[in-house]
Amino acid sequence: MIIQNNLLERITVNPAICHGKPAIRNKRYTVESILEYMAGGDSTEDLLKEFTDLEKDDILACLTFAMAMLKEKTVNITDNEVYA
């Protein structure tokens, strides 16, 4: 899908930035940290207020990246790894 590819272009991997973790537009915002904020309850609007140099498409790019990674990988979860 063209929109997804455009969004994914915002995600960069650079060994000199955040130890090579996927980040937003070569900034020091990792995909992981943005997803952690969202999992903790922060909305896109919350993140855009807090990090004024980010754009809505940056947040969407993080979600698109996560979705693409899940489509590519199989994650096996055993009973010992499931926490209530």
Distance bins in CASP14 RR format, pairs under 12 A and 6 or more apart:
PFRMAT RR
TARGET T0000
AUTHOR 0000-0000-0000
RMODE 2
METHOD distances of the structure
MODEL  1
1 7 0 0 0 0 1 0 0 0 0 0 0
1 8 0 0 0 0 0 1 0 0 0 0 0
1 64 0 0 0 0 1 0 0 0 0 0 0
1 67 0 0 0 0 0 1 0 0 0 0 0
1 68 0 0 0 0 0 1 0 0 0 0 0
2 8 0 0 0 0 0 1 0 0 0 0 0
2 9 0 0 0 0 0 1 0 0 0 0 0
3 9 0 0 0 0 0 1 0 0 0 0 0
3 10 0 0 0 0 0 1 0 0 0 0 0
3 57 0 0 0 0 1 0 0 0 0 0 0
3 60 0 0 0 0 1 0 0 0 0 0 0
3 61 0 0 0 0 0 1 0 0 0 0 0
3 64 0 0 0 0 1 0 0 0 0 0 0
4 10 0 0 0 0 0 1 0 0 0 0 0
4 11 0 0 0 0 0 1 0 0 0 0 0
4 57 0 0 0 0 0 1 0 0 0 0 0
4 60 0 0 0 0 1 0 0 0 0 0 0
4 61 0 0 0 0 1 0 0 0 0 0 0
4 63 0 0 0 0 0 1 0 0 0 0 0
4 64 1 0 1 0 0 0 0 0 0 0 0
4 65 0 0 0 0 1 0 0 0 0 0 0
4 66 0 0 0 0 0 1 0 0 0 0 0
4 67 0 0 0 0 1 0 0 0 0 0 0
4 68 1 0 0 1 0 0 0 0 0 0 0
4 71 0 0 0 0 0 1 0 0 0 0 0
5 11 0 0 0 0 0 1 0 0 0 0 0
5 61 0 0 0 0 0 1 0 0 0 0 0
5 64 0 0 0 0 1 0 0 0 0 0 0
5 65 0 0 0 0 0 1 0 0 0 0 0
5 68 0 0 0 0 1 0 0 0 0 0 0
6 57 0 0 0 0 1 0 0 0 0 0 0
6 60 0 0 0 0 1 0 0 0 0 0 0
6 61 0 0 0 0 1 0 0 0 0 0 0
6 64 0 0 0 0 1 0 0 0 0 0 0
7 24 0 0 0 0 0 1 0 0 0 0 0
7 25 0 0 0 0 0 1 0 0 0 0 0
7 31 0 0 0 0 0 1 0 0 0 0 0
7 55 0 0 0 0 0 1 0 0 0 0 0
7 56 0 0 0 0 0 1 0 0 0 0 0
7 57 1 0 0 1 0 0 0 0 0 0 0
7 58 0 0 0 0 1 0 0 0 0 0 0
7 59 0 0 0 0 1 0 0 0 0 0 0
7 60 1 0 1 0 0 0 0 0 0 0 0
7 61 1 0 1 0 0 0 0 0 0 0 0
7 62 0 0 0 0 1 0 0 0 0 0 0
7 63 0 0 0 0 1 0 0 0 0 0 0
7 64 1 0 1 0 0 0 0 0 0 0 0
7 65 0 0 0 0 1 0 0 0 0 0 0
7 66 0 0 0 0 0 1 0 0 0 0 0
7 67 0 0 0 0 0 1 0 0 0 0 0
7 68 0 0 0 0 1 0 0 0 0 0 0
8 22 0 0 0 0 1 0 0 0 0 0 0
8 24 0 0 0 0 0 1 0 0 0 0 0
8 25 0 0 0 0 0 1 0 0 0 0 0
8 31 0 0 0 0 0 1 0 0 0 0 0
8 57 0 0 0 0 0 1 0 0 0 0 0
8 58 0 0 0 0 0 1 0 0 0 0 0
8 60 0 0 0 0 0 1 0 0 0 0 0
8 61 1 0 0 1 0 0 0 0 0 0 0
8 62 0 0 0 0 0 1 0 0 0 0 0
8 63 0 0 0 0 0 1 0 0 0 0 0
8 64 1 0 1 0 0 0 0 0 0 0 0
8 65 1 0 0 1 0 0 0 0 0 0 0
8 66 0 0 0 0 0 1 0 0 0 0 0
8 67 0 0 0 0 0 1 0 0 0 0 0
8 68 1 0 0 1 0 0 0 0 0 0 0
8 69 0 0 0 0 0 1 0 0 0 0 0
9 24 0 0 0 0 0 1 0 0 0 0 0
9 25 0 0 0 0 1 0 0 0 0 0 0
9 26 0 0 0 0 0 1 0 0 0 0 0
9 57 0 0 0 0 1 0 0 0 0 0 0
9 58 0 0 0 0 0 1 0 0 0 0 0
9 61 1 0 0 1 0 0 0 0 0 0 0
9 64 0 0 0 0 0 1 0 0 0 0 0
9 65 0 0 0 0 0 1 0 0 0 0 0
10 22 0 0 0 0 0 1 0 0 0 0 0
10 23 0 0 0 0 1 0 0 0 0 0 0
10 24 1 0 1 0 0 0 0 0 0 0 0
10 25 1 0 1 0 0 0 0 0 0 0 0
10 26 0 0 0 0 1 0 0 0 0 0 0
10 27 0 0 0 0 1 0 0 0 0 0 0
10 29 0 0 0 0 0 1 0 0 0 0 0
10 31 0 0 0 0 1 0 0 0 0 0 0
10 34 0 0 0 0 0 1 0 0 0 0 0
10 54 0 0 0 0 1 0 0 0 0 0 0
10 55 0 0 0 0 1 0 0 0 0 0 0
10 56 0 0 0 0 0 1 0 0 0 0 0
10 57 1 0 0 1 0 0 0 0 0 0 0
10 58 1 0 1 0 0 0 0 0 0 0 0
10 59 0 0 0 0 1 0 0 0 0 0 0
10 60 0 0 0 0 1 0 0 0 0 0 0
10 61 1 1 0 0 0 0 0 0 0 0 0
10 62 0 0 0 0 1 0 0 0 0 0 0
10 63 0 0 0 0 0 1 0 0 0 0 0
10 64 0 0 0 0 1 0 0 0 0 0 0
10 65 0 0 0 0 1 0 0 0 0 0 0
11 17 0 0 0 0 0 1 0 0 0 0 0
11 18 0 0 0 0 0 1 0 0 0 0 0
11 20 0 0 0 0 0 1 0 0 0 0 0
11 21 0 0 0 0 0 1 0 0 0 0 0
11 22 1 0 1 0 0 0 0 0 0 0 0
11 23 1 0 0 1 0 0 0 0 0 0 0
11 24 1 0 0 1 0 0 0 0 0 0 0
11 25 0 0 0 0 1 0 0 0 0 0 0
11 26 0 0 0 0 1 0 0 0 0 0 0
11 27 0 0 0 0 0 1 0 0 0 0 0
11 29 0 0 0 0 0 1 0 0 0 0 0
11 30 0 0 0 0 1 0 0 0 0 0 0
11 31 1 0 0 1 0 0 0 0 0 0 0
11 32 0 0 0 0 0 1 0 0 0 0 0
11 34 0 0 0 0 0 1 0 0 0 0 0
11 35 0 0 0 0 0 1 0 0 0 0 0
11 57 0 0 0 0 0 1 0 0 0 0 0
11 58 0 0 0 0 1 0 0 0 0 0 0
11 59 0 0 0 0 0 1 0 0 0 0 0
11 60 0 0 0 0 0 1 0 0 0 0 0
11 61 1 0 1 0 0 0 0 0 0 0 0
11 62 1 0 0 1 0 0 0 0 0 0 0
11 63 0 0 0 0 0 1 0 0 0 0 0
11 64 0 0 0 0 1 0 0 0 0 0 0
11 65 1 0 1 0 0 0 0 0 0 0 0
11 66 0 0 0 0 1 0 0 0 0 0 0
11 67 0 0 0 0 0 1 0 0 0 0 0
11 68 0 0 0 0 1 0 0 0 0 0 0
11 69 0 0 0 0 0 1 0 0 0 0 0
12 18 0 0 0 0 1 0 0 0 0 0 0
12 20 0 0 0 0 1 0 0 0 0 0 0
12 21 0 0 0 0 0 1 0 0 0 0 0
12 22 1 0 0 1 0 0 0 0 0 0 0
12 23 1 0 1 0 0 0 0 0 0 0 0
12 24 1 0 0 1 0 0 0 0 0 0 0
12 25 1 0 0 1 0 0 0 0 0 0 0
12 26 1 0 1 0 0 0 0 0 0 0 0
12 27 0 0 0 0 1 0 0 0 0 0 0
12 28 0 0 0 0 0 1 0 0 0 0 0
12 29 0 0 0 0 0 1 0 0 0 0 0
12 30 0 0 0 0 0 1 0 0 0 0 0
12 31 0 0 0 0 1 0 0 0 0 0 0
12 58 0 0 0 0 0 1 0 0 0 0 0
12 61 0 0 0 0 0 1 0 0 0 0 0
12 65 0 0 0 0 0 1 0 0 0 0 0
13 19 0 0 0 0 0 1 0 0 0 0 0
13 20 1 0 1 0 0 0 0 0 0 0 0
13 21 1 0 0 1 0 0 0 0 0 0 0
13 22 1 0 1 0 0 0 0 0 0 0 0
13 23 1 0 0 1 0 0 0 0 0 0 0
13 24 0 0 0 0 0 1 0 0 0 0 0
13 25 0 0 0 0 0 1 0 0 0 0 0
13 26 0 0 0 0 1 0 0 0 0 0 0
13 30 0 0 0 0 0 1 0 0 0 0 0
13 31 0 0 0 0 1 0 0 0 0 0 0
13 65 0 0 0 0 0 1 0 0 0 0 0
14 20 1 0 0 1 0 0 0 0 0 0 0
14 21 0 0 0 0 1 0 0 0 0 0 0
14 22 0 0 0 0 1 0 0 0 0 0 0
14 23 1 0 0 1 0 0 0 0 0 0 0
14 24 0 0 0 0 0 1 0 0 0 0 0
14 25 0 0 0 0 0 1 0 0 0 0 0
14 26 1 0 1 0 0 0 0 0 0 0 0
14 27 0 0 0 0 0 1 0 0 0 0 0
14 28 0 0 0 0 0 1 0 0 0 0 0
14 30 0 0 0 0 0 1 0 0 0 0 0
15 21 0 0 0 0 1 0 0 0 0 0 0
15 22 0 0 0 0 0 1 0 0 0 0 0
15 23 0 0 0 0 0 1 0 0 0 0 0
15 26 0 0 0 0 0 1 0 0 0 0 0
16 23 0 0 0 0 0 1 0 0 0 0 0
16 26 0 0 0 0 1 0 0 0 0 0 0
16 28 0 0 0 0 0 1 0 0 0 0 0
17 23 1 0 1 0 0 0 0 0 0 0 0
17 24 0 0 0 0 0 1 0 0 0 0 0
17 25 0 0 0 0 0 1 0 0 0 0 0
17 26 1 0 1 0 0 0 0 0 0 0 0
17 27 1 0 0 1 0 0 0 0 0 0 0
17 28 1 0 0 1 0 0 0 0 0 0 0
17 29 0 0 0 0 1 0 0 0 0 0 0
17 30 0 0 0 0 1 0 0 0 0 0 0
18 24 0 0 0 0 1 0 0 0 0 0 0
18 26 0 0 0 0 1 0 0 0 0 0 0
18 27 0 0 0 0 1 0 0 0 0 0 0
18 28 1 0 1 0 0 0 0 0 0 0 0
18 29 0 0 0 0 1 0 0 0 0 0 0
18 30 1 0 1 0 0 0 0 0 0 0 0
18 31 0 0 0 0 1 0 0 0 0 0 0
18 32 0 0 0 0 1 0 0 0 0 0 0
18 33 0 0 0 0 1 0 0 0 0 0 0
18 34 0 0 0 0 0 1 0 0 0 0 0
19 28 0 0 0 0 0 1 0 0 0 0 0
19 30 0 0 0 0 1 0 0 0 0 0 0
19 32 0 0 0 0 0 1 0 0 0 0 0
20 26 0 0 0 0 0 1 0 0 0 0 0
20 28 0 0 0 0 0 1 0 0 0 0 0
20 30 0 0 0 0 1 0 0 0 0 0 0
20 31 0 0 0 0 0 1 0 0 0 0 0
20 32 0 0 0 0 0 1 0 0 0 0 0
21 27 0 0 0 0 0 1 0 0 0 0 0
21 28 0 0 0 0 1 0 0 0 0 0 0
21 29 0 0 0 0 0 1 0 0 0 0 0
21 30 1 0 1 0 0 0 0 0 0 0 0
21 31 1 0 0 1 0 0 0 0 0 0 0
21 32 1 0 0 1 0 0 0 0 0 0 0
21 33 0 0 0 0 1 0 0 0 0 0 0
21 34 0 0 0 0 0 1 0 0 0 0 0
21 35 0 0 0 0 0 1 0 0 0 0 0
21 62 0 0 0 0 0 1 0 0 0 0 0
21 65 0 0 0 0 0 1 0 0 0 0 0
22 29 0 0 0 0 0 1 0 0 0 0 0
22 30 1 0 0 1 0 0 0 0 0 0 0
22 31 1 0 1 0 0 0 0 0 0 0 0
22 32 1 0 0 1 0 0 0 0 0 0 0
22 33 0 0 0 0 0 1 0 0 0 0 0
22 34 0 0 0 0 0 1 0 0 0 0 0
22 35 0 0 0 0 0 1 0 0 0 0 0
22 61 0 0 0 0 1 0 0 0 0 0 0
22 62 0 0 0 0 1 0 0 0 0 0 0
22 64 0 0 0 0 0 1 0 0 0 0 0
22 65 1 0 0 1 0 0 0 0 0 0 0
22 66 0 0 0 0 1 0 0 0 0 0 0
22 68 0 0 0 0 0 1 0 0 0 0 0
22 69 0 0 0 0 1 0 0 0 0 0 0
23 29 1 0 0 1 0 0 0 0 0 0 0
23 30 1 0 1 0 0 0 0 0 0 0 0
23 31 1 0 0 1 0 0 0 0 0 0 0
23 32 0 0 0 0 1 0 0 0 0 0 0
23 33 0 0 0 0 1 0 0 0 0 0 0
23 34 0 0 0 0 1 0 0 0 0 0 0
23 54 0 0 0 0 0 1 0 0 0 0 0
23 58 0 0 0 0 0 1 0 0 0 0 0
23 61 0 0 0 0 0 1 0 0 0 0 0
23 62 0 0 0 0 1 0 0 0 0 0 0
23 65 0 0 0 0 0 1 0 0 0 0 0
24 30 1 0 0 1 0 0 0 0 0 0 0
24 31 1 0 0 1 0 0 0 0 0 0 0
24 32 0 0 0 0 0 1 0 0 0 0 0
24 33 0 0 0 0 1 0 0 0 0 0 0
24 34 1 0 0 1 0 0 0 0 0 0 0
24 35 0 0 0 0 0 1 0 0 0 0 0
24 47 0 0 0 0 0 1 0 0 0 0 0
24 51 0 0 0 0 1 0 0 0 0 0 0
24 53 0 0 0 0 1 0 0 0 0 0 0
24 54 1 0 0 1 0 0 0 0 0 0 0
24 55 0 0 0 0 1 0 0 0 0 0 0
24 56 0 0 0 0 0 1 0 0 0 0 0
24 57 0 0 0 0 1 0 0 0 0 0 0
24 58 1 0 1 0 0 0 0 0 0 0 0
24 59 0 0 0 0 1 0 0 0 0 0 0
24 60 0 0 0 0 0 1 0 0 0 0 0
24 61 1 0 0 1 0 0 0 0 0 0 0
24 62 1 0 0 1 0 0 0 0 0 0 0
24 63 0 0 0 0 0 1 0 0 0 0 0
24 64 0 0 0 0 0 1 0 0 0 0 0
24 65 0 0 0 0 1 0 0 0 0 0 0
25 31 0 0 0 0 0 1 0 0 0 0 0
25 51 0 0 0 0 0 1 0 0 0 0 0
25 53 0 0 0 0 1 0 0 0 0 0 0
25 54 0 0 0 0 1 0 0 0 0 0 0
25 55 0 0 0 0 1 0 0 0 0 0 0
25 57 0 0 0 0 1 0 0 0 0 0 0
25 58 1 0 0 1 0 0 0 0 0 0 0
25 59 0 0 0 0 0 1 0 0 0 0 0
25 61 0 0 0 0 1 0 0 0 0 0 0
25 62 0 0 0 0 0 1 0 0 0 0 0
26 53 0 0 0 0 0 1 0 0 0 0 0
26 58 0 0 0 0 0 1 0 0 0 0 0
27 33 0 0 0 0 0 1 0 0 0 0 0
27 34 0 0 0 0 0 1 0 0 0 0 0
27 51 0 0 0 0 1 0 0 0 0 0 0
27 52 0 0 0 0 0 1 0 0 0 0 0
27 53 1 0 0 1 0 0 0 0 0 0 0
27 54 1 0 0 1 0 0 0 0 0 0 0
27 55 0 0 0 0 0 1 0 0 0 0 0
27 58 0 0 0 0 1 0 0 0 0 0 0
27 61 0 0 0 0 0 1 0 0 0 0 0
27 62 0 0 0 0 0 1 0 0 0 0 0
28 34 0 0 0 0 0 1 0 0 0 0 0
28 51 0 0 0 0 0 1 0 0 0 0 0
28 53 0 0 0 0 0 1 0 0 0 0 0
28 54 0 0 0 0 0 1 0 0 0 0 0
29 35 0 0 0 0 0 1 0 0 0 0 0
29 36 0 0 0 0 0 1 0 0 0 0 0
29 37 0 0 0 0 1 0 0 0 0 0 0
29 47 0 0 0 0 1 0 0 0 0 0 0
29 48 0 0 0 0 0 1 0 0 0 0 0
29 50 0 0 0 0 0 1 0 0 0 0 0
29 51 1 0 0 1 0 0 0 0 0 0 0
29 52 0 0 0 0 0 1 0 0 0 0 0
29 53 0 0 0 0 1 0 0 0 0 0 0
29 54 1 0 0 1 0 0 0 0 0 0 0
29 55 0 0 0 0 0 1 0 0 0 0 0
29 58 1 0 0 1 0 0 0 0 0 0 0
29 59 0 0 0 0 1 0 0 0 0 0 0
29 61 0 0 0 0 0 1 0 0 0 0 0
29 62 0 0 0 0 1 0 0 0 0 0 0
30 36 0 0 0 0 1 0 0 0 0 0 0
30 37 0 0 0 0 0 1 0 0 0 0 0
30 58 0 0 0 0 0 1 0 0 0 0 0
30 62 0 0 0 0 1 0 0 0 0 0 0
30 65 0 0 0 0 0 1 0 0 0 0 0
30 66 0 0 0 0 0 1 0 0 0 0 0
31 37 0 0 0 0 0 1 0 0 0 0 0
31 38 0 0 0 0 0 1 0 0 0 0 0
31 58 0 0 0 0 1 0 0 0 0 0 0
31 59 0 0 0 0 0 1 0 0 0 0 0
31 60 0 0 0 0 0 1 0 0 0 0 0
31 61 0 0 0 0 1 0 0 0 0 0 0
31 62 1 0 1 0 0 0 0 0 0 0 0
31 63 0 0 0 0 1 0 0 0 0 0 0
31 64 0 0 0 0 1 0 0 0 0 0 0
31 65 1 0 1 0 0 0 0 0 0 0 0
31 66 1 0 0 1 0 0 0 0 0 0 0
31 67 0 0 0 0 0 1 0 0 0 0 0
31 68 0 0 0 0 0 1 0 0 0 0 0
31 69 0 0 0 0 1 0 0 0 0 0 0
32 38 0 0 0 0 0 1 0 0 0 0 0
32 39 0 0 0 0 0 1 0 0 0 0 0
32 62 0 0 0 0 1 0 0 0 0 0 0
32 65 0 0 0 0 0 1 0 0 0 0 0
32 66 0 0 0 0 1 0 0 0 0 0 0
32 69 0 0 0 0 0 1 0 0 0 0 0
33 39 0 0 0 0 0 1 0 0 0 0 0
33 40 0 0 0 0 0 1 0 0 0 0 0
33 42 0 0 0 0 0 1 0 0 0 0 0
33 47 0 0 0 0 0 1 0 0 0 0 0
33 50 0 0 0 0 0 1 0 0 0 0 0
33 51 0 0 0 0 1 0 0 0 0 0 0
33 54 0 0 0 0 0 1 0 0 0 0 0
33 58 0 0 0 0 0 1 0 0 0 0 0
33 59 0 0 0 0 0 1 0 0 0 0 0
33 62 0 0 0 0 1 0 0 0 0 0 0
34 40 0 0 0 0 0 1 0 0 0 0 0
34 41 0 0 0 0 0 1 0 0 0 0 0
34 42 0 0 0 0 1 0 0 0 0 0 0
34 43 0 0 0 0 0 1 0 0 0 0 0
34 44 0 0 0 0 1 0 0 0 0 0 0
34 46 0 0 0 0 0 1 0 0 0 0 0
34 47 1 0 0 1 0 0 0 0 0 0 0
34 48 0 0 0 0 0 1 0 0 0 0 0
34 50 0 0 0 0 0 1 0 0 0 0 0
34 51 0 0 0 0 1 0 0 0 0 0 0
34 54 0 0 0 0 1 0 0 0 0 0 0
34 58 1 0 0 1 0 0 0 0 0 0 0
34 59 1 0 0 1 0 0 0 0 0 0 0
34 60 0 0 0 0 0 1 0 0 0 0 0
34 61 0 0 0 0 1 0 0 0 0 0 0
34 62 1 0 1 0 0 0 0 0 0 0 0
34 63 0 0 0 0 1 0 0 0 0 0 0
34 64 0 0 0 0 0 1 0 0 0 0 0
34 65 0 0 0 0 1 0 0 0 0 0 0
34 66 0 0 0 0 1 0 0 0 0 0 0
35 41 0 0 0 0 0 1 0 0 0 0 0
35 42 0 0 0 0 0 1 0 0 0 0 0
35 47 0 0 0 0 0 1 0 0 0 0 0
35 59 0 0 0 0 1 0 0 0 0 0 0
35 61 0 0 0 0 0 1 0 0 0 0 0
35 62 1 0 1 0 0 0 0 0 0 0 0
35 63 1 0 0 1 0 0 0 0 0 0 0
35 64 0 0 0 0 0 1 0 0 0 0 0
35 65 0 0 0 0 1 0 0 0 0 0 0
35 66 1 0 1 0 0 0 0 0 0 0 0
35 67 0 0 0 0 0 1 0 0 0 0 0
35 69 0 0 0 0 0 1 0 0 0 0 0
35 70 0 0 0 0 0 1 0 0 0 0 0
36 42 0 0 0 0 1 0 0 0 0 0 0
36 47 0 0 0 0 0 1 0 0 0 0 0
36 62 0 0 0 0 0 1 0 0 0 0 0
36 66 0 0 0 0 0 1 0 0 0 0 0
37 43 0 0 0 0 1 0 0 0 0 0 0
37 44 0 0 0 0 1 0 0 0 0 0 0
37 45 0 0 0 0 0 1 0 0 0 0 0
37 46 1 0 0 1 0 0 0 0 0 0 0
37 47 1 0 1 0 0 0 0 0 0 0 0
37 48 0 0 0 0 0 1 0 0 0 0 0
37 49 0 0 0 0 0 1 0 0 0 0 0
37 50 0 0 0 0 1 0 0 0 0 0 0
37 51 0 0 0 0 1 0 0 0 0 0 0
37 54 0 0 0 0 0 1 0 0 0 0 0
37 59 0 0 0 0 1 0 0 0 0 0 0
37 62 0 0 0 0 1 0 0 0 0 0 0
37 63 0 0 0 0 0 1 0 0 0 0 0
38 44 1 0 0 1 0 0 0 0 0 0 0
38 45 0 0 0 0 0 1 0 0 0 0 0
38 46 0 0 0 0 1 0 0 0 0 0 0
38 47 1 0 0 1 0 0 0 0 0 0 0
38 59 1 0 0 1 0 0 0 0 0 0 0
38 60 0 0 0 0 0 1 0 0 0 0 0
38 62 1 0 0 1 0 0 0 0 0 0 0
38 63 1 0 0 1 0 0 0 0 0 0 0
38 66 0 0 0 0 1 0 0 0 0 0 0
39 62 0 0 0 0 0 1 0 0 0 0 0
39 63 0 0 0 0 0 1 0 0 0 0 0
39 66 0 0 0 0 0 1 0 0 0 0 0
40 46 0 0 0 0 0 1 0 0 0 0 0
40 47 0 0 0 0 0 1 0 0 0 0 0
41 47 0 0 0 0 0 1 0 0 0 0 0
42 48 0 0 0 0 0 1 0 0 0 0 0
42 49 0 0 0 0 1 0 0 0 0 0 0
42 50 1 0 0 1 0 0 0 0 0 0 0
42 51 0 0 0 0 0 1 0 0 0 0 0
42 59 0 0 0 0 1 0 0 0 0 0 0
42 62 0 0 0 0 0 1 0 0 0 0 0
43 49 0 0 0 0 1 0 0 0 0 0 0
43 50 0 0 0 0 0 1 0 0 0 0 0
43 56 0 0 0 0 0 1 0 0 0 0 0
43 59 0 0 0 0 1 0 0 0 0 0 0
44 50 0 0 0 0 0 1 0 0 0 0 0
44 51 0 0 0 0 0 1 0 0 0 0 0
44 54 0 0 0 0 1 0 0 0 0 0 0
44 55 0 0 0 0 0 1 0 0 0 0 0
44 56 1 0 0 1 0 0 0 0 0 0 0
44 57 0 0 0 0 0 1 0 0 0 0 0
44 58 0 0 0 0 1 0 0 0 0 0 0
44 59 1 0 1 0 0 0 0 0 0 0 0
44 60 0 0 0 0 1 0 0 0 0 0 0
44 61 0 0 0 0 0 1 0 0 0 0 0
44 62 0 0 0 0 1 0 0 0 0 0 0
44 63 0 0 0 0 1 0 0 0 0 0 0
45 51 0 0 0 0 0 1 0 0 0 0 0
45 54 0 0 0 0 0 1 0 0 0 0 0
45 56 0 0 0 0 1 0 0 0 0 0 0
45 59 0 0 0 0 1 0 0 0 0 0 0
46 54 0 0 0 0 0 1 0 0 0 0 0
46 59 0 0 0 0 0 1 0 0 0 0 0
47 53 0 0 0 0 0 1 0 0 0 0 0
47 54 1 0 0 1 0 0 0 0 0 0 0
47 55 0 0 0 0 0 1 0 0 0 0 0
47 56 0 0 0 0 1 0 0 0 0 0 0
47 58 0 0 0 0 1 0 0 0 0 0 0
47 59 1 0 1 0 0 0 0 0 0 0 0
47 60 0 0 0 0 0 1 0 0 0 0 0
47 62 0 0 0 0 1 0 0 0 0 0 0
47 63 0 0 0 0 0 1 0 0 0 0 0
48 54 1 0 0 1 0 0 0 0 0 0 0
48 55 1 0 0 1 0 0 0 0 0 0 0
48 56 1 0 0 1 0 0 0 0 0 0 0
48 57 0 0 0 0 0 1 0 0 0 0 0
48 58 0 0 0 0 1 0 0 0 0 0 0
48 59 1 0 0 1 0 0 0 0 0 0 0
48 60 0 0 0 0 0 1 0 0 0 0 0
49 56 0 0 0 0 0 1 0 0 0 0 0
49 59 0 0 0 0 0 1 0 0 0 0 0
50 59 0 0 0 0 0 1 0 0 0 0 0
51 58 0 0 0 0 1 0 0 0 0 0 0
51 59 0 0 0 0 1 0 0 0 0 0 0
51 62 0 0 0 0 0 1 0 0 0 0 0
52 58 0 0 0 0 0 1 0 0 0 0 0
54 60 0 0 0 0 0 1 0 0 0 0 0
54 61 0 0 0 0 1 0 0 0 0 0 0
54 62 0 0 0 0 1 0 0 0 0 0 0
55 61 0 0 0 0 1 0 0 0 0 0 0
55 62 0 0 0 0 0 1 0 0 0 0 0
56 62 0 0 0 0 0 1 0 0 0 0 0
56 63 0 0 0 0 0 1 0 0 0 0 0
57 63 0 0 0 0 0 1 0 0 0 0 0
57 64 0 0 0 0 1 0 0 0 0 0 0
58 64 0 0 0 0 0 1 0 0 0 0 0
58 65 0 0 0 0 0 1 0 0 0 0 0
59 65 0 0 0 0 0 1 0 0 0 0 0
59 66 0 0 0 0 0 1 0 0 0 0 0
60 66 0 0 0 0 0 1 0 0 0 0 0
60 67 0 0 0 0 0 1 0 0 0 0 0
61 67 0 0 0 0 0 1 0 0 0 0 0
61 68 0 0 0 0 0 1 0 0 0 0 0
62 68 0 0 0 0 0 1 0 0 0 0 0
62 69 0 0 0 0 0 1 0 0 0 0 0
63 69 0 0 0 0 0 1 0 0 0 0 0
63 70 0 0 0 0 0 1 0 0 0 0 0
64 70 0 0 0 0 0 1 0 0 0 0 0
64 71 0 0 0 0 0 1 0 0 0 0 0
65 71 0 0 0 0 0 1 0 0 0 0 0
65 72 0 0 0 0 0 1 0 0 0 0 0
66 72 0 0 0 0 0 1 0 0 0 0 0
66 73 0 0 0 0 0 1 0 0 0 0 0
67 73 0 0 0 0 0 1 0 0 0 0 0
69 75 0 0 0 0 1 0 0 0 0 0 0
75 81 0 0 0 0 1 0 0 0 0 0 0
75 82 0 0 0 0 0 1 0 0 0 0 0
76 82 0 0 0 0 0 1 0 0 0 0 0
77 83 0 0 0 0 0 1 0 0 0 0 0
END
